[in-house]
Amino acid sequence: MQIDKERLELTQVLYALIVDYWHDVDTNWGRNAPDYYTEDATFAGSATTYQGREKIRAFYKWREDRGARTVVHSVQNFQAMFDGSPDTALCHWVLMLYAADGKPVLPTHPPIQIAYMTDRLVNTPQGWKVTYRRFEPWFEGGTPPTNPVLESK
């Protein structure tokens, strides 16, 4: 398969966007994370789905209010392609999630989740925005991911 210049540029731009997003989540409680989504975006997590930017914002606020948590979202095997037009894109990648409640330095463990990720994005006047993000867990173990549905049980 030959990768053309436009796809290579798209891949670099969207990879940088995803890395910046997870950096905000890991170091700033995801306070800016909702701005990476369209107003009507879908965030389909492994246990629940959040519909709309404000629901996504509420999730990250809930997550911060839980208390100290150390987390690293590592983006691997990133692939991006145009999805029908130069202003829409489809991305697949692997997320390796390391996390535990508490402040660093914490004991090291294998990732708590490895998920196959699917993103759909649209290029808006404000830049590329996620319209759809889906987590498909392939491996899980140890510490559970944060999720208000799971923690309320």
C-alpha positions in Angstrom: 0.0 0.0 0.0 1.3 3.4 -0.9 0.8 6.3 1.4 0.4 9.6 -0.3 1.5 13.0 0.9 -2.0 14.1 2.0 -2.6 11.0 4.1 0.9 11.3 5.7 0.1 14.9 6.6 -3.3 13.9 7.9 -1.8 11.1 10.0 0.8 13.5 11.6 -1.8 16.2 12.3 -4.4 13.8 13.9 -1.7 11.9 15.8 -0.6 15.2 17.3 -4.2 16.0 18.2 -4.8 12.7 19.9 -1.5 12.9 21.8 -2.4 16.5 23.0 -5.8 15.3 24.1 -4.5 12.4 26.2 -1.7 14.7 27.6 -4.5 17.0 28.9 -6.4 14.0 30.4 -3.2 12.7 32.0 -1.8 16.0 33.4 -4.7 18.3 33.6 -7.7 16.1 34.6 -9.1 16.4 31.0 -10.3 20.0 31.7 -9.8 20.8 28.1 -10.7 17.4 26.7 -14.3 18.3 25.8 -13.1 21.0 23.5 -11.6 18.3 21.2 -15.2 17.0 20.5 -18.1 18.4 18.4 -21.2 19.5 20.3 -23.0 16.2 19.4 -20.0 13.8 19.7 -20.3 10.3 20.9 -17.8 8.9 23.5 -18.4 5.2 23.6 -16.5 3.9 26.5 -16.0 0.2 27.5 -18.9 0.4 30.0 -21.0 3.4 29.1 -21.5 5.9 26.4 -21.6 9.7 26.7 -23.5 11.6 24.1 -22.6 15.3 23.5 -19.8 17.5 24.6 -21.5 18.5 27.9 -21.9 14.8 29.0 -18.2 14.3 28.2 -17.4 17.4 30.2 -19.4 16.0 33.1 -17.6 12.7 32.9 -14.2 14.4 33.2 -15.4 16.6 36.1 -16.7 13.5 37.9 -13.3 11.8 37.3 -11.4 14.8 38.8 -13.8 15.0 41.8 -13.0 11.4 42.7 -9.6 12.4 44.0 -6.0 11.7 43.2 -5.4 9.3 40.3 -2.2 8.8 38.3 -2.8 7.8 34.7 -1.0 7.4 31.4 -2.9 6.9 28.1 -0.3 5.7 25.6 -1.2 5.9 21.9 0.2 3.1 19.7 -0.1 1.8 16.1 -1.9 5.0 15.0 -3.5 4.9 11.5 -5.5 7.7 9.9 -7.2 8.0 6.5 -9.7 10.3 4.9 -13.2 9.1 5.2 -15.1 10.1 2.1 -13.9 13.7 1.9 -10.9 15.9 2.7 -12.8 17.2 5.8 -13.6 13.8 7.4 -11.3 11.2 8.8 -11.2 7.8 10.3 -8.5 6.7 12.8 -7.7 3.4 14.4 -5.1 3.0 17.1 -4.3 1.1 20.2 -4.6 2.6 23.7 -2.5 1.2 26.5 -3.9 2.5 29.8 -1.8 2.6 32.9 -3.7 3.9 36.0 -4.1 3.7 39.7 -5.6 5.9 42.4 -3.2 8.0 44.3 -0.3 10.4 43.6 3.1 9.4 42.1 5.3 7.6 42.7 3.2 4.5 42.6 4.2 0.8 42.1 4.4 -0.2 38.4 2.1 -2.8 36.9 1.1 -3.9 33.4 -1.5 -1.7 31.7 -5.0 -2.0 33.2 -6.5 -2.0 29.7 -5.4 -2.3 26.1 -8.2 -1.1 23.8 -8.6 -0.9 20.0 -9.8 2.6 19.3 -11.9 4.0 16.5 -12.2 7.7 16.0 -14.2 9.7 13.4 -13.3 13.3 13.0 -14.4 16.3 11.0 -12.4 19.4 10.1 -14.3 22.4 11.4 -13.4 26.1 11.3 -11.9 25.6 14.8 -9.8 22.6 13.5 -10.3 18.9 13.6 -12.9 17.7 16.1 -13.8 14.2 17.2 -17.4 13.2 16.3 -17.2 9.6 17.5 -14.7 7.7 19.8 -15.1 4.1 20.6 -13.1 2.0 23.1 -13.1 -1.8 22.3 -11.2 -3.5 25.1 -8.9 -6.3 24.0 -7.2 -6.9 27.4 -8.1 -5.9 30.9 -6.8 -6.7 34.3 -5.9 -5.3 37.7 -7.2 -1.9 38.5 -10.5 -1.1 36.8 -10.9 2.0 34.6 -12.7 4.9 36.1 -16.4 4.8 35.2 -19.3 6.2 37.3 -21.5 3.2 36.3 -19.1 0.6 37.5 -18.2 2.5 40.7 -21.8 3.0 41.7 -22.4 -0.7 41.9 
